[in-house]
Amino acid sequence: MRTLVRRLRRLEDRVNPKPREIFRMVFCGVREPGLVGAICSRTLCPNGIVSECIFLGRSADGHRLTNEELDRWIATFPIEKPDGIIRPVRLPDCTVPIPDGEVRRA
């Protein structure tokens, strides 16, 4: 009987997935953050929490990024299961042009 109940719960979870707890880290290196060159990774931890790591890029047109836009963009990335391999990720370019022609890191 327990096996049947467990299988039914798994099927119910597939049809109506439970909302997961999310741990989100957002990194920004520019004054007006945006999605140009932004990076996102989502990982399902063993305890069921989804860990999201977001490196924001710059805004293309100076438009201020809203929480709703950020949430929609993050939702486009799949939730991956960890495989124990560390993969290097190139961060977005955070150079800021200065009016006299120099370039500095933000």
Number of C-alpha atoms within 10 A of each C-alpha: 5 7 8 9 10 11 11 12 12 13 12 12 11 10 9 9 10 9 6 10 11 14 12 12 11 10 14 17 17 17 12 16 21 23 17 14 15 18 18 18 15 21 19 17 13 9 7 11 13 19 18 18 17 18 20 25 22 24 18 12 9 11 11 11 14 9 9 9 13 14 10 10 12 17 12 9 13 12 15 13 12 12 7 6 6 7 6 6 9 8 12 17 16 18 13 15 12 9 7 6 7 8 11 10 10 12
